[in-house]
């Protein structure tokens, strides 16, 4: 592609169903809809691990978690494996970030020339308790997520407002430089917003957009007789209390999540407006995506970590010069595709050695090609609550989930979008299941990778002081937001 600037906006925990452009009847996300109208929305986009920290390491390096060893929320990206930021800097392309990155710390060289308002794991340590895998520690306090849900102004809300203002200022300054005729190479700006990640607290104006009596009942809920897969049950058993609430409290939490999606959209809109006001819209490509999704009460779970669509699928919209308008691309993609996408977006080429180490492909190329629904995407999970590794392959209409030591799951996403009927044990699907397993084993040895992840985590736990200390250490829920000062604070 011709060189252009690249603006990447990444949210946190945005279920891709919760967008107006995805067809949701309630979700109010008009700015994302306008972005999709002037670009391409990918209907089958996925993360490569449904958890913040390992997924972001995969995103930065363009490689799978099992290749790079950033397994969980206590093994954060530190630049040890070079990423796209390092490679772009070597080519003279400015690379900056504003907002949440969720790496180890600000001082590691993770490929950015400058980090503004960076947010990383707490004290460079994160969730040590999540590295304890044998036995899995039972964590109290899961009820907090829904207990605190409702209207208000959280530290995360304040942080997103500050990140939005800093981004608007940054774009204004770049626009002024362009007007002044400064000779500049294309730049890459990564913007990390936190919404709709819990806490499920959102300013009242957004909460009130979603009357409780209009909200849907979550699919696959145990109250309706749904039975969890044994691996999933083991996962949920060590986080008791998360969904043990009256229906009214669940509705409040859902309204807050929807409100956070609209609050996120509001901030995305303000950033895109600043891009236009700065005169940079015609020279800048934009990518909006998220690091993973959220089940929002589906299957009696709030949060992520499972390989069902609500958790592992992500929104992905791209627009700008040279990108088709008003198109929906159905080719499956994943966050490892961002590395070559970023290079393509600024008009750079990967050399043979770089390309050989990367499983991804430029999504700009994918969007310009005919849909390829048979393309396979891959995700894996080795973190908190998991009795063993979980792996996902999505190809065509089917999704296959392999659990080490447990029976697999197979879903027909066209006939069963909510993934309520496991087809894996049906004789008529035996050949399909066997084929997926062969494909998985051609990529990796699932049992050996599971053992390696657990060994690395056990060594980390031992270095921290042992299982007993580690099991009660680290942030229980969300990483605290950095303190920020807003213009409204002066009043």
LUMBAVEX-465306 format. One record per residue (C-alpha): chain; x, y, z. Coordinates in nm, 3 decimals, always signed. Example, Ala and Ser with C-alpha at 12.3 -4.5 7.8 and 13.67 -1.06 7.14 Angstrom:
<site A <+1.230 -0.450 +0.780>>
<site A <+1.367 -0.106 +0.714>>
***
This chain:
<site A <+0.000 +0.000 +0.000>>
<site A <+0.100 +0.362 -0.039>>
<site A <+0.259 +0.507 +0.278>>
<site A <+0.019 +0.666 +0.527>>
<site A <-0.001 +0.737 +0.898>>
<site A <-0.157 +0.466 +1.112>>
<site A <-0.380 +0.518 +1.418>>
<site A <-0.454 +0.202 +1.618>>
<site A <-0.728 +0.228 +1.881>>
<site A <-0.750 -0.079 +2.105>>
<site A <-1.022 -0.114 +2.367>>
<site A <-1.031 -0.374 +2.642>>
<site A <-1.285 -0.654 +2.672>>
<site A <-1.529 -0.543 +2.399>>
<site A <-1.767 -0.819 +2.295>>
<site A <-1.801 -0.771 +1.917>>
<site A <-2.172 -0.848 +1.926>>
<site A <-2.223 -0.528 +2.125>>
<site A <-2.199 -0.290 +1.829>>
<site A <-2.469 -0.140 +1.615>>
<site A <-2.270 -0.223 +1.301>>
<site A <-2.269 -0.590 +1.408>>
<site A <-2.647 -0.583 +1.407>>
<site A <-2.715 -0.561 +1.780>>
<site A <-3.061 -0.407 +1.830>>
<site A <-2.970 -0.225 +2.154>>
<site A <-2.600 -0.132 +2.139>>
<site A <-2.555 +0.237 +2.062>>
<site A <-2.216 +0.278 +1.893>>
<site A <-2.273 +0.538 +1.617>>
<site A <-1.909 +0.644 +1.580>>
<site A <-1.792 +0.289 +1.522>>
<site A <-2.076 +0.253 +1.272>>
<site A <-1.956 +0.560 +1.083>>
<site A <-1.602 +0.421 +1.082>>
<site A <-1.735 +0.094 +0.938>>
<site A <-1.931 +0.284 +0.673>>
<site A <-1.615 +0.438 +0.539>>
<site A <-1.408 +0.122 +0.572>>
<site A <-1.415 -0.253 +0.636>>
<site A <-1.557 -0.443 +0.931>>
<site A <-1.423 -0.794 +0.989>>
<site A <-1.704 -1.022 +1.105>>
<site A <-1.480 -1.308 +1.221>>
<site A <-1.194 -1.151 +1.415>>
<site A <-1.034 -1.320 +1.716>>
<site A <-0.777 -1.273 +1.988>>
<site A <-0.498 -1.528 +2.026>>
<site A <-0.550 -1.570 +2.400>>
<site A <-0.865 -1.448 +2.579>>
<site A <-0.681 -1.263 +2.856>>
<site A <-0.528 -0.915 +2.859>>
<site A <-0.157 -0.968 +2.921>>
<site A <-0.073 -1.275 +2.708>>
<site A <-0.294 -1.148 +2.428>>
<site A <-0.115 -0.812 +2.420>>
<site A <+0.225 -0.983 +2.409>>
<site A <+0.100 -1.181 +2.110>>
<site A <-0.033 -0.864 +1.947>>
<site A <+0.299 -0.682 +1.990>>
<site A <+0.516 -0.965 +1.857>>
<site A <+0.284 -1.110 +1.594>>
<site A <+0.349 -1.456 +1.737>>
<site A <+0.148 -1.710 +1.935>>
<site A <+0.167 -1.730 +2.313>>
<site A <+0.323 -2.077 +2.314>>
<site A <+0.603 -1.947 +2.092>>
<site A <+0.695 -1.653 +2.315>>
<site A <+0.612 -1.782 +2.666>>
<site A <+0.408 -1.490 +2.802>>
<site A <+0.152 -1.726 +2.954>>
<site A <-0.062 -1.525 +3.193>>
<site A <-0.126 -1.197 +3.374>>
<site A <+0.199 -1.225 +3.569>>
<site A <+0.424 -1.275 +3.265>>
<site A <+0.387 -0.946 +3.083>>
<site A <+0.555 -0.827 +2.766>>
<site A <+0.899 -0.684 +2.836>>
<site A <+1.053 -0.650 +2.489>>
<site A <+1.251 -0.974 +2.526>>
<site A <+1.093 -1.089 +2.200>>
<site A <+1.124 -0.800 +1.952>>
<site A <+0.796 -0.666 +1.818>>
<site A <+0.665 -0.448 +1.539>>
<site A <+0.758 -0.132 +1.728>>
<site A <+1.126 -0.228 +1.732>>
<site A <+1.118 -0.320 +1.364>>
<site A <+0.950 +0.007 +1.261>>
<site A <+1.192 +0.218 +1.465>>
<site A <+1.482 +0.053 +1.281>>
<site A <+1.323 +0.183 +0.960>>
<site A <+1.286 +0.536 +1.094>>
<site A <+0.910 +0.522 +1.153>>
<site A <+0.800 +0.713 +1.468>>
<site A <+0.604 +0.486 +1.706>>
<site A <+0.425 +0.623 +2.014>>
<site A <+0.158 +0.506 +2.256>>
<site A <-0.105 +0.677 +2.467>>
<site A <-0.295 +0.483 +2.732>>
<site A <-0.320 +0.120 +2.837>>
<site A <-0.054 -0.122 +2.718>>
<site A <-0.052 -0.374 +3.006>>
<site A <+0.313 -0.466 +2.967>>
<site A <+0.559 -0.525 +3.253>>
<site A <+0.658 -0.162 +3.307>>
<site A <+0.735 +0.167 +3.137>>
<site A <+1.113 +0.132 +3.144>>
<site A <+1.144 -0.186 +2.935>>
<site A <+1.215 -0.121 +2.568>>
<site A <+0.894 -0.251 +2.412>>
<site A <+0.934 -0.067 +2.083>>
<site A <+0.782 +0.275 +2.151>>
<site A <+0.967 +0.603 +2.115>>
<site A <+0.745 +0.747 +2.387>>
<site A <+0.467 +0.625 +2.616>>
<site A <+0.210 +0.883 +2.732>>
<site A <-0.017 +0.793 +3.027>>
<site A <+0.104 +0.432 +3.019>>
<site A <-0.084 +0.168 +3.215>>
<site A <+0.100 -0.155 +3.297>>
<site A <+0.060 -0.448 +3.536>>
<site A <+0.079 -0.343 +3.900>>
<site A <+0.438 -0.310 +4.026>>
<site A <+0.561 -0.518 +3.733>>
<site A <+0.416 -0.824 +3.908>>
<site A <+0.047 -0.852 +3.816>>
<site A <-0.164 -1.153 +3.912>>
<site A <+0.085 -1.394 +4.064>>
<site A <-0.202 -1.599 +4.204>>
<site A <-0.310 -1.671 +3.846>>
<site A <+0.019 -1.855 +3.786>>
<site A <-0.071 -2.114 +4.052>>
<site A <-0.210 -2.403 +3.849>>
<site A <-0.167 -2.709 +4.074>>
<site A <-0.376 -2.703 +4.279>>
<site A <-0.590 -2.419 +4.146>>
<site A <-0.643 -2.161 +4.421>>
<site A <-1.001 -2.067 +4.505>>
<site A <-1.030 -1.688 +4.496>>
<site A <-1.287 -1.519 +4.715>>
<site A <-1.441 -1.185 +4.621>>
<site A <-1.583 -1.276 +4.283>>
<site A <-1.916 -1.120 +4.381>>
<site A <-1.753 -0.775 +4.382>>
<site A <-1.780 -0.740 +4.004>>
<site A <-2.159 -0.725 +4.004>>
<site A <-2.198 -0.572 +4.351>>
<site A <-2.025 -0.252 +4.240>>
<site A <-2.195 -0.229 +3.898>>
<site A <-2.404 +0.074 +3.812>>
<site A <-2.386 +0.446 +3.733>>
<site A <-2.091 +0.652 +3.856>>
<site A <-1.744 +0.762 +3.758>>
<site A <-1.466 +0.507 +3.809>>
<site A <-1.093 +0.553 +3.790>>
<site A <-1.106 +0.369 +3.459>>
<site A <-1.362 +0.617 +3.323>>
<site A <-1.140 +0.906 +3.426>>
<site A <-0.839 +0.738 +3.270>>
<site A <-1.017 +0.691 +2.937>>
<site A <-1.123 +1.056 +2.935>>
<site A <-0.763 +1.160 +2.998>>
<site A <-0.630 +0.926 +2.727>>
<site A <-0.886 +1.069 +2.484>>
<site A <-0.781 +1.427 +2.560>>
<site A <-0.410 +1.341 +2.531>>
<site A <-0.477 +1.174 +2.196>>
<site A <-0.671 +1.475 +2.069>>
<site A <-0.382 +1.703 +2.171>>
<site A <-0.129 +1.472 +2.003>>
<site A <-0.325 +1.469 +1.677>>
<site A <-0.368 +1.846 +1.691>>
<site A <+0.006 +1.892 +1.723>>
<site A <+0.076 +1.655 +1.433>>
<site A <-0.179 +1.835 +1.222>>
<site A <-0.018 +2.170 +1.296>>
<site A <+0.321 +2.030 +1.194>>
<site A <+0.173 +1.907 +0.867>>
<site A <+0.017 +2.250 +0.797>>
<site A <+0.354 +2.410 +0.866>>
<site A <+0.504 +2.194 +0.594>>
<site A <+0.727 +1.985 +0.819>>
<site A <+0.871 +1.689 +0.630>>
<site A <+0.759 +1.383 +0.828>>
<site A <+0.770 +1.008 +0.766>>
<site A <+0.447 +0.820 +0.832>>
<site A <+0.385 +0.772 +1.202>>
<site A <+0.218 +0.500 +1.409>>
<site A <+0.014 +0.596 +1.715>>
<site A <-0.129 +0.326 +1.940>>
<site A <-0.412 +0.439 +2.171>>
<site A <-0.519 +0.207 +2.456>>
<site A <-0.866 +0.267 +2.604>>
<site A <-0.989 +0.058 +2.897>>
<site A <-1.368 +0.047 +2.851>>
<site A <-1.570 -0.172 +2.860>>
<site A <-1.341 -0.365 +3.100>>
<site A <-1.481 -0.395 +3.452>>
<site A <-1.541 -0.234 +3.700>>
<site A <-1.889 -0.215 +3.553>>
<site A <-1.929 +0.152 +3.641>>
<site A <-2.014 +0.415 +3.382>>
<site A <-2.133 +0.779 +3.386>>
<site A <-2.506 +0.796 +3.442>>
<site A <-2.586 +0.947 +3.102>>
<site A <-2.459 +0.629 +2.937>>
<site A <-2.607 +0.391 +3.192>>
<site A <-2.952 +0.543 +3.143>>
<site A <-2.948 +0.462 +2.772>>
<site A <-3.025 +0.099 +2.859>>
<site A <-3.351 +0.046 +3.054>>
<site A <-3.328 -0.273 +3.255>>
<site A <-3.659 -0.412 +3.126>>
<site A <-3.528 -0.399 +2.766>>
<site A <-3.211 -0.598 +2.823>>
<site A <-3.183 -0.958 +2.694>>
<site A <-3.154 -1.268 +2.906>>
<site A <-2.802 -1.417 +2.870>>
<site A <-2.772 -1.733 +2.664>>
<site A <-2.663 -2.066 +2.805>>
<site A <-2.734 -1.974 +3.164>>
<site A <-2.727 -2.251 +3.428>>
<site A <-3.057 -2.120 +3.567>>
<site A <-3.214 -2.238 +3.240>>
<site A <-3.069 -2.588 +3.264>>
<site A <-2.748 -2.533 +3.068>>
<site A <-2.470 -2.769 +3.177>>
<site A <-2.110 -2.656 +3.165>>
<site A <-1.839 -2.857 +2.995>>
<site A <-1.630 -3.019 +3.276>>
<site A <-1.324 -2.805 +3.199>>
<site A <-1.536 -2.489 +3.215>>
<site A <-1.699 -2.607 +3.539>>
<site A <-1.353 -2.653 +3.693>>
<site A <-1.265 -2.302 +3.579>>
<site A <-1.580 -2.146 +3.728>>
<site A <-1.555 -2.341 +4.054>>
<site A <-1.240 -2.153 +4.160>>
<site A <-1.407 -1.810 +4.114>>
<site A <-1.725 -1.857 +4.321>>
<site A <-1.978 -1.579 +4.359>>
<site A <-1.926 -1.403 +4.026>>
<site A <-2.281 -1.470 +3.906>>
<site A <-2.454 -1.547 +4.237>>
<site A <-2.686 -1.246 +4.222>>
<site A <-3.057 -1.173 +4.178>>
<site A <-3.174 -1.109 +3.822>>
<site A <-3.211 -0.735 +3.891>>
<site A <-2.844 -0.704 +3.988>>
<site A <-2.742 -0.894 +3.674>>
<site A <-2.949 -0.653 +3.464>>
<site A <-2.777 -0.355 +3.628>>
<site A <-2.440 -0.506 +3.542>>
<site A <-2.547 -0.568 +3.184>>
<site A <-2.676 -0.211 +3.151>>
<site A <-2.342 -0.086 +3.281>>
<site A <-2.155 -0.299 +3.027>>
<site A <-2.368 -0.169 +2.741>>
<site A <-2.320 +0.182 +2.878>>
<site A <-1.944 +0.132 +2.881>>
<site A <-1.959 +0.027 +2.515>>
<site A <-2.134 +0.355 +2.435>>
<site A <-1.891 +0.550 +2.656>>
<site A <-1.608 +0.383 +2.461>>
<site A <-1.777 +0.476 +2.133>>
<site A <-1.810 +0.836 +2.253>>
<site A <-1.435 +0.854 +2.316>>
<site A <-1.353 +0.686 +1.985>>
<site A <-1.573 +0.946 +1.817>>
<site A <-1.389 +1.233 +1.986>>
<site A <-1.055 +1.089 +1.872>>
<site A <-1.177 +1.048 +1.514>>
<site A <-1.317 +1.402 +1.520>>
<site A <-0.977 +1.533 +1.629>>
<site A <-0.813 +1.341 +1.343>>
<site A <-1.047 +1.515 +1.098>>
<site A <-1.006 +1.857 +1.262>>
<site A <-0.629 +1.823 +1.236>>
<site A <-0.656 +1.766 +0.861>>
<site A <-0.511 +1.414 +0.895>>
<site A <-0.810 +1.198 +0.801>>
<site A <-0.709 +1.168 +0.434>>
<site A <-0.350 +1.072 +0.521>>
<site A <-0.418 +0.833 +0.810>>
<site A <-0.543 +0.476 +0.821>>
<site A <-0.739 +0.379 +1.131>>
<site A <-0.776 +0.040 +1.299>>
<site A <-1.021 -0.014 +1.583>>
<site A <-1.004 -0.348 +1.767>>
<site A <-1.009 -0.495 +2.118>>
<site A <-0.781 -0.733 +2.304>>
<site A <-1.060 -0.987 +2.374>>
<site A <-1.431 -1.001 +2.450>>
<site A <-1.656 -1.052 +2.753>>
<site A <-1.928 -1.309 +2.823>>
<site A <-2.152 -1.046 +2.991>>
<site A <-2.339 -1.311 +3.191>>
<site A <-2.354 -1.573 +2.918>>
<site A <-2.308 -1.924 +3.070>>
<site A <-2.322 -1.762 +3.413>>
<site A <-1.981 -1.599 +3.366>>
<site A <-1.868 -1.237 +3.355>>
<site A <-1.533 -1.167 +3.199>>
<site A <-1.318 -1.362 +2.958>>
<site A <-1.076 -1.662 +2.950>>
<site A <-1.309 -1.905 +2.769>>
<site A <-1.295 -1.994 +2.401>>
<site A <-1.660 -1.921 +2.332>>
<site A <-1.739 -1.643 +2.084>>
<site A <-1.837 -1.380 +2.342>>
<site A <-1.495 -1.411 +2.504>>
<site A <-1.252 -1.493 +2.222>>
<site A <-1.400 -1.294 +1.931>>
<site A <-1.318 -0.924 +1.897>>
<site A <-1.441 -0.623 +1.699>>
<site A <-1.217 -0.508 +1.414>>
<site A <-1.283 -0.211 +1.184>>
<site A <-1.037 -0.042 +0.953>>
<site A <-1.073 +0.266 +0.734>>
<site A <-0.865 +0.522 +0.550>>
<site A <-0.688 +0.583 +0.221>>
<site A <-0.682 +0.283 -0.012>>
<site A <-0.933 +0.083 +0.195>>
<site A <-1.271 -0.022 +0.046>>
<site A <-1.574 +0.155 +0.191>>
<site A <-1.880 -0.003 +0.347>>
<site A <-1.749 -0.358 +0.319>>
<site A <-1.786 -0.654 +0.556>>
<site A <-1.506 -0.910 +0.528>>
<site A <-1.591 -1.263 +0.644>>
<site A <-1.238 -1.407 +0.624>>
<site A <-1.130 -1.511 +0.976>>
<site A <-0.845 -1.300 +1.114>>
<site A <-0.670 -1.267 +1.451>>
<site A <-0.445 -1.028 +1.637>>
<site A <-0.127 -1.190 +1.508>>
<site A <-0.231 -1.040 +1.173>>
<site A <-0.171 -0.692 +1.313>>
<site A <+0.208 -0.708 +1.279>>
<site A <+0.207 -0.740 +0.897>>
<site A <-0.098 -0.512 +0.884>>
<site A <+0.091 -0.233 +1.058>>
<site A <+0.383 -0.266 +0.820>>
<site A <+0.152 -0.265 +0.521>>
<site A <-0.039 +0.031 +0.661>>
<site A <+0.264 +0.260 +0.670>>
<site A <+0.392 +0.139 +0.333>>
<site A <+0.677 -0.078 +0.463>>
<site A <+0.774 -0.431 +0.359>>
<site A <+0.872 -0.721 +0.580>>
<site A <+1.193 -0.893 +0.482>>
<site A <+1.204 -1.270 +0.429>>
<site A <+1.341 -1.343 +0.776>>
<site A <+1.074 -1.130 +0.946>>
<site A <+0.794 -1.284 +0.743>>
<site A <+0.917 -1.639 +0.809>>
<site A <+0.871 -1.597 +1.186>>
<site A <+0.521 -1.449 +1.158>>
<site A <+0.203 -1.654 +1.111>>
<site A <-0.008 -1.350 +1.022>>
<site A <-0.102 -1.174 +0.700>>
<site A <-0.188 -0.809 +0.633>>
<site A <-0.558 -0.752 +0.688>>
<site A <-0.543 -0.477 +0.425>>
<site A <-0.451 -0.751 +0.175>>
<site A <-0.722 -0.977 +0.317>>
<site A <-0.985 -0.702 +0.286>>
<site A <-0.886 -0.639 -0.077>>
<site A <-0.923 -1.009 -0.165>>
<site A <-1.224 -1.236 -0.200>>
<site A <-1.354 -1.379 +0.126>>
<site A <-1.174 -1.693 +0.239>>
<site A <-1.396 -1.842 +0.511>>
<site A <-1.176 -2.155 +0.522>>
<site A <-0.879 -1.963 +0.664>>
<site A <-0.792 -2.104 +1.009>>
<site A <-0.735 -1.888 +1.316>>
<site A <-0.589 -2.010 +1.643>>
<site A <-0.617 -1.916 +2.010>>
<site A <-0.488 -2.067 +2.335>>
<site A <-0.529 -2.020 +2.710>>
<site A <-0.289 -2.118 +2.992>>
<site A <-0.379 -1.878 +3.272>>
<site A <-0.583 -1.837 +3.590>>
<site A <-0.850 -2.092 +3.665>>
<site A <-0.750 -2.334 +3.391>>
<site A <-0.698 -2.694 +3.502>>
<site A <-0.514 -2.752 +3.173>>
<site A <-0.447 -2.576 +2.844>>
<site A <-0.736 -2.485 +2.617>>
<site A <-0.685 -2.442 +2.241>>
<site A <-0.924 -2.316 +1.973>>
<site A <-0.928 -2.353 +1.596>>
<site A <-1.187 -2.166 +1.390>>
<site A <-1.229 -2.255 +1.024>>
<site A <-1.532 -2.210 +0.804>>
<site A <-1.856 -2.261 +0.991>>
<site A <-1.696 -2.473 +1.264>>
<site A <-1.510 -2.403 +1.584>>
<site A <-1.307 -2.671 +1.761>>
<site A <-1.193 -2.642 +2.124>>
<site A <-0.935 -2.887 +2.256>>
<site A <-0.892 -2.921 +2.634>>
<site A <-0.591 -3.116 +2.755>>
<site A <-0.724 -3.412 +2.954>>
<site A <-1.089 -3.347 +2.869>>
<site A <-1.324 -3.418 +2.581>>
<site A <-1.323 -3.156 +2.303>>
<site A <-1.602 -2.931 +2.186>>
<site A <-1.718 -2.868 +1.829>>
<site A <-1.972 -2.604 +1.729>>
<site A <-2.144 -2.520 +1.404>>
<site A <-2.145 -2.139 +1.426>>
<site A <-2.389 -2.098 +1.139>>
<site A <-2.655 -2.329 +1.284>>
<site A <-2.573 -2.260 +1.651>>
<site A <-2.438 -1.909 +1.695>>
<site A <-2.470 -1.931 +2.075>>
<site A <-2.259 -2.251 +2.088>>
<site A <-2.507 -2.448 +2.294>>
<site A <-2.483 -2.787 +2.118>>
<site A <-2.150 -2.968 +2.135>>
<site A <-2.121 -3.183 +1.822>>
<site A <-1.784 -3.339 +1.903>>
<site A <-1.919 -3.675 +2.022>>
<site A <-2.164 -3.723 +1.733>>
<site A <-2.052 -4.001 +1.495>>
<site A <-2.130 -3.794 +1.186>>
<site A <-1.871 -3.537 +1.296>>
<site A <-1.596 -3.783 +1.396>>
<site A <-1.392 -3.722 +1.081>>
<site A <-1.417 -3.343 +1.120>>
<site A <-1.305 -3.363 +1.485>>
<site A <-1.013 -3.589 +1.394>>
<site A <-0.910 -3.348 +1.119>>
<site A <-0.911 -3.053 +1.356>>
<site A <-0.700 -3.245 +1.606>>
<site A <-0.448 -3.333 +1.334>>
<site A <-0.434 -2.967 +1.235>>
<site A <-0.376 -2.863 +1.595>>
<site A <-0.100 -3.120 +1.645>>
<site A <+0.068 -3.002 +1.325>>
<site A <+0.100 -2.661 +1.492>>
<site A <+0.214 -2.780 +1.836>>
<site A <+0.211 -3.065 +2.085>>
<site A <-0.082 -2.957 +2.308>>
<site A <+0.021 -3.171 +2.605>>
<site A <+0.386 -3.069 +2.587>>
<site A <+0.297 -2.699 +2.565>>
<site A <+0.062 -2.739 +2.862>>
<site A <+0.343 -2.899 +3.063>>
<site A <+0.589 -2.626 +2.962>>
<site A <+0.349 -2.348 +3.062>>
<site A <+0.287 -2.509 +3.401>>
<site A <+0.659 -2.561 +3.459>>
<site A <+0.736 -2.197 +3.379>>
<site A <+0.454 -2.083 +3.607>>
<site A <+0.563 -2.314 +3.889>>
<site A <+0.915 -2.170 +3.867>>
<site A <+0.772 -1.816 +3.885>>
<site A <+0.556 -1.906 +4.186>>
<site A <+0.853 -2.065 +4.363>>
<site A <+1.068 -1.758 +4.297>>
<site A <+0.789 -1.543 +4.444>>
<site A <+0.785 -1.741 +4.769>>
<site A <+0.586 -2.056 +4.701>>
<site A <+0.227 -2.159 +4.641>>
<site A <+0.084 -2.041 +4.975>>
<site A <+0.216 -1.687 +4.940>>
<site A <+0.151 -1.661 +4.567>>
<site A <-0.208 -1.787 +4.600>>
<site A <-0.306 -1.479 +4.799>>
<site A <-0.086 -1.229 +4.614>>
<site A <-0.135 -0.995 +4.322>>
<site A <-0.425 -0.788 +4.197>>
<site A <-0.753 -0.977 +4.246>>
<site A <-0.945 -0.809 +3.965>>
<site A <-0.856 -0.508 +3.751>>
<site A <-0.516 -0.339 +3.736>>
<site A <-0.545 +0.000 +3.910>>
<site A <-0.561 +0.294 +3.670>>
<site A <-0.289 +0.560 +3.690>>
<site A <-0.398 +0.879 +3.861>>
<site A <-0.496 +1.145 +3.608>>
<site A <-0.603 +1.507 +3.616>>
<site A <-0.895 +1.614 +3.395>>
<site A <-0.981 +1.962 +3.280>>
<site A <-1.310 +1.929 +3.471>>
<site A <-1.117 +1.885 +3.795>>
<site A <-1.026 +2.255 +3.789>>
<site A <-1.391 +2.346 +3.835>>
***
